[in-house]
Amino acid sequence: MGKQKDDHKNIVHYIEANWNRGITLKSVSTKFRRDPSDMERIVREETGMTFHENIELRRKARLEELLRRGERVGIGIAKELGIPGARAFYQWVPRAYGIAFTQLRKQYDTS
């Protein structure tokens, strides 16, 4: 059981270290030679969230940090979040927050 628990911790550590590199459930499953449904179960057991929820939470936290620091350009932020391009980023923000990026950015505008 100890080796299995170590394997699970390695998976979670890998996700924590690479979440912003465009990893997917499938790519992580392939890397660790696991079935995607098995990988989803492991991530949920170890983190209390699904793989997707885990990535989304990290992306949102990083986006909010960047906005607080004054970052304003969507394409630059997209790259930091592991989102492949501006269009995907501008589509992701309303799904994640329910508002457009420009509105979200205004919430963090300190000028």
N, C-alpha and C positions, 0 to 999 in steps of 0.2 A: 504493500500500500504506500510506503514511503516514496518509492520511485515514481509512482503514478501521481502523487501529490506534487512532487518536484516538477514533473512534466507539466502539470496544470499551472503551476506557478511560472514556469518558463514561458508558457503560452501567454499568460496575462502580462508578464514583463515585456514580451515581444510586442504585444499590442500597445502597451504604454509607451514604448520607445519608438514605435513606427506608425502610430495612428495618423500622423499628418503626411504620410508618404503614399497615400492613395491605396492602402491595403484594403482588401475585401475579405469577407468570410471565406470565400473560395480560395483566395491566395494564401491565407493563413492556414487553412485546412490542408492545402497542398504542401506547404512548407513543413508542417508537422505530421504529415501523412495520416491525416484523420478524415473521416467522413464529415461533411459540413454540418449535418445534424448533430453529430457527436461533439464537434467543435462548439456549436451553439450552446449545447447543454453544459459543456465545461465552462465556457465564459459566463453563462448565467449563474452556475453554482459558485464560481469564484468571485464574481463581482456584484451579483444581484441584479444584473441588467443583461439584456440581449447584446450581441455583438454590435448591432446597429445603434442601439441606445448608448452604448459605451462610446462609440466613435462620435455620435452626435453631441453628447455631453462634453466631450473634450473639445470638439470644434467650437461649440458655443462659448465655452469658457475662454478659449484662446481668442476668439473674435471679440468678445467683450473686453478682454485685456488690451488687445490692439486698439480698439476704439477709445478706451480710456487714455491710452498713451498718445492719441492724436492721429493714428493711421486713418487715412480717408480714401485711399484708392482701392477699389474692389479687386482688381486683378492681382495686386500685390498681396492682399489679404488672402485671396483664394489659394495662392501658392503656399502660403504658410499653413493653411488648413488642409492641404492635401486634396483640394478640389481642382479638377483638371483645367479649368478655364473660366473666363469671366462670365460667359453665358450660364454655365452650370452653377457658378457662385450666386449670380443674381436670381436664379430659380430656386436655389437652396434656401436662401434667407427667408422668403415668405413662407416656405414649408416649415422651417424651423421656428420662426417667430410670429408668423401671421401678419407681418408688415413688410413693406419694401425696404431694401437696404438704405435708401435715402432717409426714410423715416427713422429707421433704427440708428443711423449715424447721427441724426439730429438729437436723439435722446442722450448722446454722449458728447455733444458739442459743448465745449466750455467757453467758447469765445462770445 
